[in-house]
Amino acid sequence: MTYPYADRFEVHRQLPEEGVERDAVLGELAAMAAAEDPTWESGQCSGTMYCGDHDHYDFLNRAFAHFSHVNVLQRDMCPSATKFEAEVIAMTLDLLGGASLRGRPGGLVTSGGSGSIAHAVLAYRDANAARTRRPNLIKPETAHPAFTKAGHLFGVEVRVAPVDPVTTRVDLDWVAEHIDGDTVALVGSATNYGYGTIDPIPELGALALEHGVGLHVDGCLGGFILPFGRELGEPVAPFDFAVPGVTTISADTHKYGYALKGTSVLCFADTALRDSQYFYQTDWSGGKYCSPGVEGSRSGGLLAATWAAMVHLGRSGYRRYARAIFDTARAMRATVESHPSLRVMGEPTFLFSFTSEEYDVYHVNDFLRTRGWRLNGQQYPNALHMAVTRPQTQPGVVERWREDLADAVAYAQAHRDEPARSGAIYGGVAGGWSDEADEFIRAVMAEMMDEQLAVPPGL
């Protein structure tokens, strides 16, 4: 990844004196896209590309283009933004059991899953500011690191509850024992990123009601597919606003909602909680300032494209894709279960994870990478997961999976006494790093961000 495309295109470290012609710029962009798209078009990449339909992307890009230049802060100039955002929130609330709520539910459209989680943590902190200056929330170990990031940013202690090593679901007794007067919220996942399993949301809801605290359900991954799986008769455990005690749910439209990247919805059972995290400054010389979320300016294009995706697909479209995804996940999971040396973890849904007690399962990953597969690595224990998306539902993918996994298992058994080459880093970067690698990871991140500021050797 060092100096990408430096061998093909000019590296710009300052503005060119004379601008490059539009056709030339577009030509470079087209060449880079053509080089990168095949890495996921085959259906061998876990997650990441949830739709994978270029016709659908073209449709969304056309919707985006009509409002790409619009700043949704100026609602007097672009009232369409209010229509798009309100209807996206309303449709998401309806999908997530909002009809069962009393009072006045509401929501926010955010920049993604981490944005929705951050706004939820901020809302719980500010809504409870009068009763505690040392707020804490309790999350399962499997819940997304964005909760820990939000706690770090907003001064909220994050207490990490262990999970059952077999079911991968949160330890309810531990949660109950660690709730105190400063606890503002509990967290459960539907599903968690690592294993595709759903935490015991009804039991967490009962604890939240008993102690008078909130319950956030992280449905960033499952929010736009689990409801349709349930409609299709899949064994989806209760997780939405129909569960007493659930007060917020995050659901990413840019995942199984098939919208463009950079959108998510945070739903609130009551707008009073949402309104608590608004920011106001009324004495600024530039005028009275208010912001419903952390972001200020936002492009109306993303709201328009998200609205377009949801309205175009409708419930029947989402159901159709969910059917194919659940069926494909079941077939791929059955292939894993056909190998005695592999074990599927917990009771997964559209995403499944597997490990091995006989050898380091990263050996399986090492081999699958030679066949073009890109799985996500996990740790404690070492495991691999496949988040099934629409590209995996293409003809022939399940058959390739069956053949390649068999060869990968044979390779792992033959090399069990050797160290594996790959490791477990979120996002698919392989390294096999140890627990003491924090400084090394920081250095790698810095290099990724700064590499283009240095002149590549030989240029």
N, C-alpha and C positions, 0 to 999 in steps of 0.2 A: 504493500500500500504506500510505500515511500515514493514521493514525487509522482503521483499517478498521472499518466498521459504525457509526462515530460518528453518522452521520446517521439511523440506524435504531434503535439500542439505546443504553441508558444506558451511560456510561463509568464504570467503578468504579475509583476511586483510593483507596478505603478501604472497609473492611467496612461494609455497610449496617447501620444500627442494628437494623432488623427484617429478618429473612431473607426472601428472595423465595420465593413459593410454587413448589412443585416443577413444576407444570404450566407456569407462566410460564418457568421456567428451561429446561425441556425444549422449550418452544415456540421460544425464542431459538435453541437449539442446532439444532433441526430446520430453522429458517429459514436459518441459515448453511450447513448441510450441503446444503440444496436449492439454494442459490445457487452453491456451489462444485463439486459433483459433475459438472455438465454440462461442465466444462472438460476432463474426461478421458473421460467416458462415450462420446463420439463416436468414440474410437479414434484421435484425431489428436494425442495427446500421447506423445512418446517416453519410454519407461521409466516410472518413478515409480509407476504403478499396474499392478502385475504380474499381478494376478488380474482385478480389475474386475468380479467377479461378486457382486452384492449378496446373493444367496441364500447364497453361500459365506461372505461377511462376517457375515451374520446367524448362521450356524452357528458360526463362530469366536467371535462375541460371546457366544453362549449358553455355549460351553465356558469362555470367559474368566470369565464372571459367577460360575460356581461357585467359582472360586478367586481372584477379583480382590482379596479382602481378606486373602489368606494371605501371610505372609512366609516365603519358602523357607529362611531361616536357621533356622527352628524345625522341623527335620526330624522331631523326636520328635512334634510336634503334627500335622504334615502329611507323612507318609511318601509320599503320592502324588507329591510333588515329586521325590523320589528316583526313583520309577518313571518319571515323565514325562521327566526330564532324562536318565537313563541310557538310556532307549529311543530318545530323539531322537538322542543321540550314537551309539548302536549302529547305528541305521538309516542315519545319515549315513556312518559309517565303512564300512558294507557297500556303500553306493552309490559310494564313492570308492576302491574297491579294497582295503579293509582286510583282506580274506581273504588277500591275498598277503603280508601282513606276518608276520614272526616276532616273538616277544616279546609285549609286552602293550600294545596301542594303547589310546588313551583320548581324552578331549576335554573341552571346556568349552562351555556355552551362554552366549553373551555378549549384549551389548546391540545389536549390529549389526556391520557390516563393519569399521568403524573400531575397534570394541572387540576384535574377533577379531585384527585386525592388531596392535593395541597389545599384547595379551596374548602374541602370538607373539614380538614384538620383546623384550618383557620376559623371556620364558622363555629366549630365546637369550642375552640379556645375563647373566642370573643363572646359567644353566648353565655359562657360560664365565668366571665371575668369578674363579676361581682362576688362570686362565692369562693374563688380560688385564684391565687397567683402562682400556683405550682401545678398546673394542669398535667394530667397524664392520660394516655390512652393505652389500651391493651390490644395487641395484635398477635395472631399466630406467627410462628417463625416462617411459615410458608407465604405469608402475605407480602405484597410487593415492597421492595426497598423504598419506593416513593413515600411510604408512610414515615420511615426513618428520616428521609431527607426533609419532609415537611416538618417533622418534629424538631429537627436541627435548625431549620430556618425560622420557625415560629416559637421556639422556646417551649415546646411541649415534650415532656418525657414520654418515651415510647417503651413500654414494657412488653417484652417478647415472650409469648407463651409457647411452651413446647408442643409438638404434635405427636400423635401416636405413630410409631414407626411403621406400622402395618397399614392403618387406614389413611394416614397422612392428614387426618383431621385434628383440629385443635383440642388440647386437653382442657375440658370444661372445668374440672376441679381446680386446676391451676389458675384459670381465669377468675373463678369465684373467690379464691383465696387472696388474690392480689388486687381486687377492687377496693378502693378506699374513698375517703371524702374528697380527694382531688381528682378522681377519675372522671373524665368528661365523656368518654366514648369507648365502646368496644368495636372490634373489627372482625369480620368474617369474609371469606372469599367465595365467589361463585363464578368461575372456578379460580383456583390458584394457578399461577403461571407454571409452576414446576411440574405438577402431577395431574392437572385437569380434574381435581376432585373438589367437592363442595363441602364447606364447613357446616357444622350443625346449626344452621341459622335459627330454627325455632327455639332451640335451647339457649342460644346466645341472646335471642330476643327476650326470653323469660328472665334471664339474668339482668338484662338492661332495664326492664320494667321494674324488677324487684329493687334495684339500686337507684333508679331514677337517673340513668345515664343514657346517652345515645347509642345507636348501633349503626355503623356504616357497613354496608355490603359492597365489597369491591367486585362489581360485575363488569369491570373494564374489558375483560376477555369474554365472558359469557353472556353479557347483557343483551346482545342482539342475536343470539342463537339458542340459548337455553329455553326461552319462552316458546320458540317454534318447535324445538325438540319435544317439549312437554305436550304441545298440541298434536304432535305426531305419535304420541304414546311412548316416547323414550322415558326411562326411569330417572327423571330430573327431580332432585330433592327440593323442597320448598325453600325459596331464597328471597322473594321480592316483598313488596309492600303489603301483600296479603298476610305476611307473617307479623303478628303483633310484636311491637318493639323496634322494628326497623324504621329508622329515621332518615337515612340518606342512602342512595345507591348511585354508584358511578358506572357508566356504560359507554364504551368507546364506539362512536359511529365510524371511526376510521379503521375499525377491525371488521367484525362480522356485520356491521351496518353498511359496509361497502361504499363509504364516502371517501373523500380524499384525505390524505394524512394531515393531521393537525386539528382534529375535532373530536370532542368527547362531550357527553352530557352528564352533569351532576344533578340528580333529582333529590328534592327535599320533600319530606312528608308534610312540612309546614313551612310557609315562606318566612315565618318569624325567624327561623334558624338561618335561612339563607340571608335575610336582610341584616343579620348581626355582623356579617363580615364585609359589608359595604364600606368603602372608604370615602370620607368627605373632608374637604378643606374649603371652608367658606370665606376665609379672610385673606386669600391669595390675591396679589395685585392683578393677576391675569384674569380674575373672575372666580366665581364659585365653581369649585371642581368636585366632581363625584365620579366614582368608578365602581361598578358592580362586581368587579373581579380584579385580579392582579394586573392583567393586561390593560393597556390603554387603547391605542389604535389597533384595530383589527380589520382585515380585509373582508368586505362583504362577499367576495367570491367564495370563500369557504362555507359561509352560511348558505349561500344559494346552491352550491353543489351538494351540500349535505341534505338540504331540503329536497333537491331534485332526485337524489338517490332513493330517499325513503318513499317519496310520492310515486316515483316511477315503478319501483319494485313491488310495493304493496305487500300485504300479508302473504298472498299466494306466492309471490316471487321469493320472499324470504323462506317460506316453508319449503319450496321446491329445492332451494340450495341447501337448506338444513337437512332435508332428507338425504341428499347425495353425500353430504359431509358425514353425517352420523353413520350411514351405511359403509362408507369408505373407512372411517375410523374403526368400525367394528371388524371389518375384514383385515385391516392392517394389524390391529391388536391380536386377532386370532392367529395371525402368522407368528407374532412374537410368542404367544402362548404355546405354539406347537413345538417350540424348542425347550426341552427340559432344563437347560442351563440358564434360561432367562426367566425373570419374574416381573410381571406387570405390577405396579405399585398402586395400592388402594383400589377404589372403584371409579375409574375415570369416565369421562364423557366423550367429547369430540377431540380431546387432547389426552394422550396417554404417555406414561413414562415406564421405563423398564430398567432393571439392574441385573446383576449376576452375583451369586455367591461362589461361583467356581473360578472366575477369572475377572480381571479388570475390564469392565464393560467398555471402557474407552478403546480397547482393542477393536471392538466391533465398529466403533466410530471411525477409527483409523482406516479400516478397510472400506467402509461405506463411502468415505470421502473419495477414494480412488474410483468409485463408480458414479461420482457426481452428486451424492447425497449430502445434504447440509442439515444435520440434526443439532439440537441444542444440548449441551452438556450440563450436568448437575453434580452436586457434591453432597456428602453426608447422608446417604452413601453415594458413591459414584453411580450415575445413572444417565440415561439419554431420554429425550422426549421428542415426540412428533406432534406438533399442533396441526391437525388436518384442516386444510382450507380448500377453496375451490380448485386450485391447480392439481391437488391430489386426486380429484374426482374424474380427471381425464382418463379415457380408455388406455389401458396398458400400464398405468402407474402401479396399481396393486400387484400386478403380475411381476413387474420389475422388482418391487419391494420383496416379494416372496423369494425370488431367485437370488437377489443380492444379499438379503439377510442370511440365507442359508450359507452362502459362501463366506460372509462376515463371521458367522459363528464358528465355522471350521477354522478360519484364520485365527480367531481369538483363542480357540482351544490349542492350536499349534504354537502360539506365541505367549501362552499364559505366564511363562517364567521371565518374560522380558518386560521392561517398562513401556507403557503406552506413550504415544507421541502427543495425543490431544488431551484437552482438559475441560474445565467447566467455567466458562466465562460468559456472562449474559451477553447475548447478541451474536454468539457463534464464533468469537475469536478463540482460537485454540492455543493453549500454552502449557498446561500441566503445572501451574504454579502452586506454591505451598501457601499455608496460612500466613506465613511471615512476609508475603510479597507485597504488602501495601505500598511501600516506597517504589517498588518496581512498577506496579500498576500506575501509580501517579506519573512516573517517568514516561511510560508508554502513552498514557493519555496526553501528556504535554507534547510528546513528539507527534502524535496524530494531529493535534491542533496547530502546532507551530511549524510542521515540516515544510510548508510551502513558503515560509518566510526566509528560509535559507536557500542559497543557490545550489542546485543539485551538482554533484561532481561531474565534471566534464562539460558543463554548459557555460 
